[in-house]
């Protein structure tokens, strides 16, 4: 990625090729985020004695797979009218189009099933996973910026950026760099949640509940600055804002439920 005065940001969605394999900047940032998150999660799980070595890594890989599936399913739901008219478009959307909330729901559900199978306390695992999920999301949003997807609204402010060759963002139009703002907030959320984890006096499941609340609030607000409107809407709210209302309520209920449950 380079930036020249008077010109937009020249993106590098494809970093390099190794034979027939293409390394994409978006995929690389996601991979870095997942690897760093799994390493830290494994380290903390081992220190806490939650489960045997490799548990968090295996759970993380399974959750990532479930997350991708959930993100894709929710995206397809947001374009359901077009999908009904032309079912063949699903073949063109296999590698594009994901909704983060679907990923979170799918990832949490698959992690829950895995914990039940392995007879490991899901709530304790969720508390360890919550900070590292936020950490991985921070890297992922940098990937969004490099790819030009999930772009912001048009702006005339000094903070605006222009993309030259993005396949997603409008070319030559100044937009708000919402991806970088989202990334910064994700990293701050990681620091906050990790601090709560280190306090060691939180009830099981409450850190995970706090993550659900902070992410829901942040996502609801940041959606006002998003410019990619093809993700669907419910009335005057975007699909993600509509979902945020319910996940925030769920997070609050879960927080107080887990506090009372462990008393």
N, C-alpha and C positions, 0 to 999 in steps of 0.2 A: 504494500500500500504506500503510495507517495502522494504528496500534496504540493501543488504549484500555485504560486500567486496568480489570482485571476482565473484559475481553473478549479475544477472539482477534484475530489479524491479519486485517484485511480486505484481501483480495487484489484486485488489478486485472489480471486476465488479459487484459482488453481495454482498451488504453490510450485509443484514440480511433479514429474512422472518417474516411476521406477518400472521400466518395461511397460506392460499394459496397465499398471496400477497408477491411478492419478491421486495425488495427495491434495485434498481440498482444505483451505484455511478454516472453514467452518467445522468440518469433521475433526481437524487436528485440535482445535480449541476444545471441542467437546471431549475428545480423547484425553487431553491434558487434565481437564476438569475432573473426569471420572477417575483417572489414575491417582491424582492427588487426593481426591476425596476418599477413595478406597484405602489408600495408604494410611491416611490419618484416622479413618474409622477403624481400621484393623488395629492400629496402635492403641487407640483408646479402649477398644473392646478387650484387648489382651490385658491392659492394665487393670481394667475393672473386673476381670474374671468372668465376663458375660458368657463366653462360649469358647470352644476350641479354636486353635489357629485356623485361619482361612474361612471362618464362618461369615464375617462381614463381607469379605471379598466375593464369596459365592452368592450371598444374599444380594449384594450390590449388582452383580452381573445379571442375576435373575430379575431384579427390580428394574434395571435399565431396559432389559428386553420387554418386560411388561409395560414399562413406561412408554417405550416407542410404540408399542401396539395400541396402548390407550390414547396416546397423542394423535395417532393416525385415525383411530375410530372417531374421536371427538371432532377432528377436522372434517371427516367425511360427513358427520352429522350436520356441521355448519353449512355444508354445500349440498345438503340433501335435495333441495328442489332441482338443482342442476343435475345431480346424480340420477334422480328419477327420470328426468327427461333424456339423459344420455348416459346410461350405465357404463359405457366404454371409457369414460373419462377416468375411471378408477385406475385404469392401466397407465394413464399418463401422470397420475398423482402418487405413484408408489414411492418415489424418491423425494417428493416435494409435499409441503403442506402438513404441518403438525401444530397442535394446540397444547401449550404447556400444561394447562390444567388436566387435560386428559392423560398426560404423562405422569403427573403427580398421583392421580387417582389410580391409574394402572400400576404404577410402581409400588404404591403403598399396599394395594390389595395383594399383589404377588409376593411382597415381602412378608405380609401377614400370614399367607398360606404357607410359605417356606418356614417361618418360625413355628407354626403349629406342627408341621411335619417333623421338624428337628427338636420339638419340645423346648424351645428357648423362649424366654420372656419377651414377647413382642414389644411391650411398652418400654422396657429398658433398651432394646435394640433401636426403637424409634427415636428415643432421646439421643442416642449416639449418632444416629443417621441424620437427624434434623440439621445440625450445624454443617455437616459435610455436604448435604444436599444443596444448601444455600451457597456453599463454596463452589461446587460444581456449576451451579447456575450462573455464578459470576463469570466464570470462564466461557460458558456457553453463550452468554450475551455478547461477549467480545467477538465470538464467532459470528453472531448475527450481524454485528457491525461490519465485519470483514466481508461478509457475503452481501450486505446491503438489504437483507430481509428485516422484517419487523421494524421498518423505518418510521420516523416521526412525521408530524404534520409540517406543512409549509411554514416557514418562519423568516422574518427579515432581521432577526436579532443577530448579534455578533457571534452567537454560539451555533448558528446554523452551519451545516455542511452540505456540499454538493457532491453527488456521485457521478462519475464519468461513464462507467461501464458495468454497472450493476444490472443483473437480470431481474431484480425485484424493485429497487427504489427508483423513483422517477429521475431521469438523467437531466442534469443541468438545472435542477430546481433546489433551492435552499430548503433543507428540512432540519428539524430538531433532532439532535443525536440521541434519541431516546434509548437506544441500545446501550450506550456507554453510561447513561444515568442509571439504567436498570442494573448494569453490571456493578457499578459502584455501590448501589444500595444492597445488592446481594452480598457483596463482600462485607459491608457493614453489618448486615444481618447475621452473617457467619460469626463475626467477632462477638456480637451480642449473645447469640445462642451458645457459642463456645464458652463464654464467660459464665452463663447460667449453668452449663454442664460442669464446669470446674468448681462451682460453689458446693456441689455435692449435697445440698439440702433441699433440692427440688423433688417433689413427689414424682413417682414413675409415670411417664406419659405426658407430664406437663410441659416439658421442653418441646416435645413434638407438637403439642397443642399451641404453644406460643409461636412456633414456626408457621403453623397454619394461619394463625391470626395475622402475624406481621406480613406474610406473603400476600394474604388476601387484601389487606389494607393498601399495601404498596401497589399491587397490581390494579386495584380499582382506580387509584389516583393516576397512575402512569398511563392508563388506557386513554385518558383525556388528551394525551399528547401523541398518541399513535396515529399514523397516517394511512396505514394499510387497512382499508375498510372492507376488504373482501372476506374477512373472517366471520362475517355474520353479525346480526344484532337481534336484540329482544326489546322492542319498543325503542326508547331513546338510548338504551344502554347497549354496549357491545356484548357479545356472547360471554367474554371473559369477565366483564363487570357484573353481569347477571349471575354468573356462577360464583363470583367473589362474595356476594351477599350471603349465599348459603354456606360457603366454606368458612366465612368469618363466624357465622352463627354456630356452625359445627365446632370450630376451634374453641370458642368461648364455652360451649356446653361441655366439650371434652376436657378443658382445663379444670373446670370446677368439679366435674365428675371424678377425674383422676385424683384431685386433691382430697375429696371426700372419701374416695375408695381406699386410699392408702393411710387414712387417719387411724 
